Amino acid sequence: MALSKMKLITIIGMNNFLDETVSMLGHSGVFHPDDATEFFSETERFLPVSSKNETSTTLSKLKSIMAQAKIEPQIVDISDYDVSIEQMINFVDDIENELGATLKEKEETQFEIKKCQRMIEDSSHFVGLNLEMEEIEQCEFIATDFGRLPKESFDKLSEFEDNDFVQFFPVSSDDKYYWGIYTAPLEQADEIDSIFSALYFEHVEVEGFNGTPIDFISRQKATVENLQNKIKELDDKAKEYLISNSDNMLKIYTKLCEFNAIYSIKSHAYTYHNNFILAGWVPAEDEKAISKALESIESVELGVSDANDEIAHKPPVKYKNNFFAKPFEYYTEMYGTPNYGEIDPSAFLAFTYSLLFGIMFGDVGHGVILFIAALIMYKVKGMELGKLLIPCSISSTIFGFVFGSVFGFEHVLDPMYHKLFGLEEKPIEVMESHWTMTIIYSAVGIGMVLVIIAMGLNIYSNFKRKNIGEAIFGVNGICGLTFYASLVVGLVCSMMLGIKIMNAAYIIFLIVIPLILVFLREPLSHLVEGKKDWLPEKIGEFFVDNFFELFEVCLSYVTNTMSFLRVGAFVLVHAGMMQVVFVLASMFGSTGYVVTVIIGNLLVAALEALLVGIQVLRLEYYEMFSRFYIGDGRPYNPVKVKND
């Protein structure tokens, strides 16, 4: 549960060497720039670098052209490639003029093809109309409208028998519509249009149609063929151009990305007269190499300090997790990035999430299904959630063996238990009353342990941040932990183990006094931190506010612990839902039984995976993270040459 150590590098130099400095930092790929004025004194006269990024527009143009040409942007080796900004701008302008024009013409041609195809489709519904369509449109005294009428509306035309002009002449039809025309004298056209509009008549635009529909379709098909030949010619022209220019295009793209990255560092610099200042963060393991490179630049002076001494400036955070915890950074980020002064909860989250998920989703068959689904999500779809679910599925399979459940069959593993342990059947029968209560008690017990661990992490985190008062007297500090743990141990020993340890001394020193110290945590925290005004201004108001707050705290201890009942409840829910599936399956024959069991398992597995995933995440965030994790940090984003 550690974060990579960071170093702050502050740089002062002459303006003549600013470009060389930012170029070196950009190529390093590890420098995270920050506002330089935050780290230097007397910076009132320093002004931000106002130079224009000459490459941003050119890069945007090139990316647009590459997208149109379906060229995948990629960073290539340009170590031996030297080109000026002016040459890059001219190159991209030439591409825009030549390749861009070809691609634009292709796009316009494709639009024309779609337009012709749409006209073919529209006119095909009027093939039975053996008339010159433009002549119908040009009638001087009659208004004509082409379109389609829903079949339900066509049946309603009989309601307008008293109006001789409400006539629709169908030409063709499909499952839902009649396609045809209606006509009306010009002086009554508005009235007839209104009637057909109310009948949901949909107009079809026939402007440009000429000749009979069959002749028109024939001509349009010929036009489409010519346009498709033109597309092929344009593709050949673009392909030929790309063959001779694609290498340079990728090199220019890489060079522009490099310039863009370097400018992003330069934009954080400030200058005054002939000097500049710059500041940023690097991982501790890269600090020596960066310092050595900077010291080789003439006139540049640098200072290096540990990020622990710069907590007030919120150093960026770089995760340092193993293969097991790394996928769970996804959930950590959902809650918030850890600040540099606290612990990274990803490892704790990985262990507890996998554990609780496995208990609540314990079934060998469902665990295997989830494992396969997780692999597909991660390997095929590239979803980070899939990688995270892999350990959860393994945990589910393990607990499936513990509970003896395989696709809801509760005794299929009995031979294994007999051979390995000499048992007649599986040791845990979750639906028996004895085991039901044991599972519920165990779930609450797991919750108590995890809450205590979370409080321990809070104590460590506060000591690390030098927040001594909160670490000792806080609700989740030493006093809060002592109160909660002592109460839990005392109740368990007295009620379940028959050990009477809750005597007067135990209650006074381990429960009452810690609770009083939690009540007085604000003034006591100020006192141990050396603040002069540690006493509350209004004693009465302080006692009233803290009394109700303490009551809420005590209530939260209970509710947070009881929230873990859902862990045991889901074990029982799984068994209950699968019993329902088998009851339904027994109502059918052998084939129906198999089909019902398969469909039931898939539905139960999908539903439980979703619900368990959400419920475990809720336990993590509300019952554990809320006790020790702040999550108000910022991620480490070094400037590097990459696909923008």
N, C-alpha and C positions, 0 to 999 in steps of 0.2 A: 504494500500500500504506500508506495513511494513515488515521488515526482523527481524528474531529472533536475539536478542542480543547475542554476542559471547564474550567469555573470553579466554585470552591467559594464558596457564599454562606452566611455565618453571620449570624444575626439575633438581636438582643436587643430586648425591648420590654416594655411594661406589659400585664398580663393583659387589661385592658379592650379592647385592640386586637388580641388574638390572633385572634378570629374574622375581623376585617377583613383581617388579614395572610394567613391561610390561604386565605380566599376569593379574594384577588387571585392568590395562587400557584396555586391550583387552576384558575382561569380562564385562566391563562397557558398551560397545557398543556405547559410545558417544564421544570417543577421536579421533580427526582428527590430525594425526602426521604431523609435518613440519620439515624442515631442522633446526636442533638445532643451528648450527653455525651462523644462521642469527640473533639470539636473545641473544647471549652471546658475550662479548668482549674477546680479547686475546685467541682466539681458534686455533691459528696457529699450536699448538702442538697436538691438539686433532685429533684422527684418527677414521674413521667410524668403526663400529662394523663389524668384518670380519667373524663371525661365520657362518657356513654353515647351510642352511635350510635342516635338515635331513628328513623332512616329505614330501617335494614337490614331489619327485619321487614316493614315496609310495602312495600319494594321487592320482597322475595321473594314476598309475596302477589300484587302486581300482575303480576309476571313469570309466575307460575303461572296466573293468570286469562287473561292474554294468550296463553299457550301453548295453553290449552284452547280459546280462541276463535279460534285460528289467526291471531292478529294479529302481524305481523312487528315486533319491537321496533326502534325507530329514534330517533335523536337529532334533535329538531326545534328550530327557532328559538324561544327563550323570552326574547329580549332585552326584550320589553315585557310579560312575564308575571310578575305578582307574586302569590305565594301563600305562606301560612305552613305550617309543619310540621303544625300541628293541622288545617288545612283539607285538606292532602294525606292525612293519616291518615283523616279522616272520608270523603273522596271514595273512597278505596280500600275502606274498610269498606262503604260504600254499594254499590259495584260488587260486592263479595263477596256481599253480602246479596241483591242483585237479579240481576245477570248471573251471578254464581257459582252461585246456587241454580238458575237456569235451566239452566246448563251441567251441573250435577251431576245434575239430573233427566233431562237428555238422556242422560248417561252411563249412568244406571241403566236407562233405557228401552232403550238399545242392548244392555245386558247381557241384559235380558229377551228381546229379539228373538233374540239368539244362543242363549239357552237354548231358546226355542221351536223354532228352526231345528234345533238339535241333537236335540230330542225328535222332530221330524218325520223327520229322517234315520234315527234309531234305529228308530222305529216302522214306517218304510216297509219294512223288511226282513221285517215280520211281517204284511203286508197279506193274504197267503194264509190267515192264521189267522182264520177267521170266527167268533170267540168273543169274549165279553166279557172283556177282559184282567184287570179288577179282580176278577172272579169266580174266575178261575184263581188269582190271588194270595191269595184269601181262603179257599182250601180248608183244612179243619181237620186232615185226616189225611195230606195229600200235600204235599210240598215241590216247588216248581216253580222252575226257573231259566231265564231268557231270555238268549240270547247267540249267539256265533258260534264255530264249531269249524273249524280248518284242515282242508282236504280230505284231507291226509295222515293226520291223526288220525281222521277219519271212517272211513277204510279200516281202521284198526286196531281198530274196535269189535268186529269179528268175533272178536277174541281173548278177548272177555268174554262169549261165548255162554252160558257156564255160569251167569251172573248175569242173571236175568230183568229186573232193574231198571236195568241199564246199557243204556238205550235213548235214542237221540236222534232227535227228530222234526223233520226239516228243513222249513222253510217256504219259503225262497228261497236263492239262491246267487249268488256272483260268481266271478271267476277263482281266488280263493284260499280262500274260506270258504263253509261252509254256515251259514245263519242259522236258528235254531229254538229248541226247548225240550227239556229233559229233566225227568223227574219221578222221585220216589222216596218211599217211605213215610218218615214223619218219623223213625222209629227207625233207619233206615239212611241218612238224608240225609248225615251226615258222611262215611260211607264212599264214597257215590256222588260227593259233591263232590270228595273226594280223588282219585278215579279220573279225573274229568273235568278236574281241575286239572292232573294229570300229562299229560293229552292236550292241554294248552294251550288249554282252553276259556276264552273271554273273556266275562265277564258284562256284560250291558247293563242299566242301571238303568231299570226301568219304573215306578218309583213316580210316581204322578200320572197314569199312563195310565188311561183309563176308556172303556168302550164298545169297539166293534170298532176295529181299527187304522185302517180307512178313515174311520170317524166321528171318531176322535181326530185324525187328520191334517187333516181338513176343519176341525175346530174350531180347531186350532192355526194353520192358515193364515189363518183369519179374525182370530185374535188378533194375528198378525204384521202383518196389514194395518192393524188399529186402532193398533197401536204405531207403525207407520211414519207414519201420519197424525199421531200425537202428536209424533213427531220433527219433522215438517214444521212443526207449530204452534210448537214450541219454537225451531226455527231462525228462523222469522219473528219471534218475540218477541225473540230475541237480536240478530237483524239490526237490528230497529227500535231497540233500545237502543243498539247500537253506532253507528248513524247519528247519533244525537243526542249521543253521548258520546266517540266515538273521538278527536276533536281534543284534547279535554281529557285523555283518557287518555294520549296520546303526550306532551303537555306535562308532565303530572304525572310520567310515566316519566322524561323528560329531567331534570326538576327533582330527582327522587330520585337519579338517577345523579350529578347535580352535587353534591348533598349528600354522597353516598357518597364521591365523589372528594375533596371538601374534608376530610371527616373522616379519610381515610387520611393526609392531611398533618398534621392536628391530632394524630393519635395518636403522631406522632414528636416532638412538642413536650414540653418539661419546664418545670415552674413551681416557683418558690420565692417565698413571700410574694406580692408584687404583680407579679413579673416572670416572663417566659417566655424560653426560648431555643429556637432552631430552626436547623437546618442542612440544606443540600442542594446538589445539583449542577445546573448549567444549561450548555448549549452556549455557547461564548465569544461567538458572534454574537448571542445573546439576553441577554447579561449586562447591557448598558447599559439596555435597556428594562425589565428586571426591577428593576434598582437604582433607576432613576428612579421607578418605581411604588411601591417600598417606601419610598423617602425621602419620598414625599408623605404617608405615614401618620404620624400624630402619635406621638411618643415612640419610634419605631422606629429603632434604629441597626443598621447592617450592616457586615460586613467581606467583602471579596472577595479571593480568592487563586487563583493559577494551580494547576491540577491537578498539574502537574509538581512542585510544591513539596509536594504532599500524597500522594505515591506510597504512603506507608506506610498510608494510609487506603483504598487500592484504589479510585480513582475509577471510576465506571461508564464503559462504553465505548459510543460511538455510531459506527456504521460510516459511512464516507464513500467509497463506491465508485461507479464509473461503471456504465452499463447492461450492460457486458460482464462485469464482475467481480461485480456485485450478486447474481445468482442463485447464485453459488458460496459465498455466506455460509452457505447451507444446509449444505454439507459442512464449512465452518469450524466452525460451531456443533456439528456432530456430534462433532468432536474436542475442542472447548472454546472458550469465548469468550476472545479475546486480552485480556491485562491492559493497563492504560493505558501501561505502560512499554515495551511491545514493539510490533512492527509487525503490521499486519493482513495475514495471508497470502492473503487472498481473491483479489487480482489475480494473484499468483504462481500460485496454485492454478488460476485460470481459464485462464491461458495454458498451463501445463504439462499440465493434465488434458485440455484440448481437443486439444493437440498429440499426446499419447501415445494418446488414444482414437482420433484420426483415423488414426494410423499403424497401430494394431492392428485397426481396423475399416474399413480402406481399401477401399471398393467403392462406385462411383458409385450403383448401384441400391439397395444396402442403406442408403447414406447418405440417399437421397431418402425411402425408406420410414421411416427413423428420424426424419427431419425432420417428416414428416406425423404420425407417432405422437406426437412431442414437442409439436406444435401442438395436437393433440387433448387430450393430457394437461394442457396448460397452459390453453388457451382454454376447453375444454368441461368438463374435470374439475376445473380449478383447482389442479392439482398443481404445487408448486414444482419438483419433479424434472423436469417437462416443460420448463420454461423453461431449466433448466440443460443439458438435452440438445440444445437448438437449436444452440448453437455447436459442440457435439460432432458433430452430424450434418453440419454444414457442413464441418467439418474432415475428416470421413470421406469426404465427396464429393470434396473437393480431392485427398486422397491416393488416392482411387479413380482419378482421372485420372492421377496419378503412376504408379500400378502398372498402369494400363490394364485394370482389372477392372470389368465392368458385369454385375451379377447372376451373377458367376462366369464370364461369357464373357470370355476373356482377350485376344482379338484383335479385338473388335468396334470398337475405337477406332483401329485401325491406319490407316484413311484420314485421320483427323484428324492423327495424327502425321506422315503423309506430306505432307499439305498445309501444315501449320504449320512443320515442321522438316526436311522432305525425307527422312524416315526410311522405310524399307520396312515396319517394324513397330514396336511399342512398344519403348522403350529398356530397360525393366527386365522381365526374365523371372524371377520370383521362384523358380521351381522348378529353374532351372539352377544347377548347383553353384557356378559363379563368383558369381552374384548371391546365392545362399543365404548364402555366407560373408560377402559384403559387407554384407548386411542384418544378420546377426548381429553383425559388428564395429561396424556403425553404431549398433545398439541399445545396445551396451556403451559406445560413445563418447558417445551422448546421455546415458546414465546418469552417466558421469564428469562431464560438463559440469553436469548438474543437481545432482549432489552437491556440486560445487565452488561453485555458486551458492548452494545451501542453507547451506554453511559460511560464505560471505560474508555472507549475511543474518544468521547467528548472530553474527558479529563486530560488525556494525552494531547489532544489537539489544542486545548486551551493553554496548557503548559508550554507547548511548542510556540504558540503565538504570544506567550508571556502575559496571558490574561489570567493572572493568578487568582483574583477574587472569584471569577466565574468557575474556575477549575476546582476551587475548594468549596464554595458555598452555593453554587448554582443548583438549579433543579436537577440537572443531569451531571452535577459535579460530585465531589467526594461525599459531601453531606447527603445529597439526594440519593446517591448510590448506596450509601450505608443504610439510610432509612428503608429504601425499597428492598435491598437484598436481605436485610435483617428481618423485615416483615415477612418476606417470602419464605425464608428459611425457618423462621419461627412457626408460621402457620403449617408448613409442610411437615415439620417434625412433630408438632402437637396433634394435628388432625389425621395425618396419614401414617406416621411411623410410631406414634405413641410415645415420643420422647418429649418430656416436659422441660423445655429450655427457656420458655418465656417467663422468667421470674422478674421480680421488681427491678433488679439491676440491669437485666437485659433490656427491658422495656425502656427504662429511663435513659441509659447511656447509648443504646443502639437505635432507638426509635424516636423517643421524645426529643432529646437534645439535638440530634441531626435535623429533625423537623423544625425546631425553633431556629436553628442556624440558617436553614433555608428561608424561613420567614424573614430573617434579618439580613438576607444576603446582600442587599443594596448598600446599606451603610457599612457592613463588614468588608465588602469588596473594596469600597472607597478607602477604608482604613488601612487594609493590608497593601494597597497600591500607593499609599503615602499621600493621599489627597487630604488637604487641610479641612475642607468643608465636607466632612464625611457624615455628619448628622443630618437627618431629614429636616427641612424647614418647618413643616407642620406635622407634629408628632401624631395628632389625632387622625388626620387625613391619611398619613402613612399607614397606621395600624388598620384602619378600615379597608383601604385599598388592598393591602397585603393579606388581610384575612380572607377576603373573597378570592384573591388570586391563589392563595395557598389551598383553599377548598377546591378550586378548579384543578390545581396541580395534582392533588390527591385523587381526584376523580379521574384524571387522565391516566394515572398509574393503573387504575383498575380497568378502564376502558381499553387502553393500549394492550394490556395483558389479555383481556377477554377477546380482543380482535383475532387472536391466534386460534380461537375455537374453530374458525372457518377451515383451518388446516385439517383438523380431524373430521369436520363435517363433510369435506369433499371426498375423503376416503369412503365414508358411508354413502354419499350420493352416488359415487361410481358404482358401488355394489348394487345399490337400489335401482339405478337406471338400467343396468345390465339385466337385473331380474325381470324388469318390465319387458325388455327386448325378448327374453326367452319365453315369457308368458305369451306374448303376441305371436312368437314363432310357433309355439305349440298348437295354435289354432289352425295351422295349415298342414298340408301334406309334407312329404319329405322334401320335394323341390321348393315349396313355399317356405319351409322351415329354414333351409340353407340361405335362400334369398333374403328372408327377413333378418336372419342373424348377421349377414354381411352388411346389409344396408343399415341396420341398427347400430352395428359397431362403428361404421363410418360416421354416422350422425353423432353418436355419443362421443367418439374421439374428437371430432371437429369442434363440437360444442364445449366439451370439457377443456380442450387445449386453449380455446379462446378465453373462457371464464377463469381458468386457473392462471393463465398468463397475466390477466388483468388483476386478479385478486392478490397474487404474490407481489406484483409491482406495487399495489396499494400498500401492502404490509411493509415493503421496503421503504417507500417514501414517507408514509405517515407514522409508522410505529418505530422505525429505526433511523432513517436519514434525518428526520426532524429533531432528533436528540443530539446529533453530533456534527451534522454537515451543513455548511453555509452555502457553498456553491455560487459565490459572487465573483469568481475569478475570470480571467480572459485567456483564451488559448494562444499558444505559441504559433505564430504564422510567419515564418521567415520568408524573406523575399528570395525567390529563386526563378530561374528561367523555366516556364511551364506553359502548357496550353492554356490560353486565356479564354 
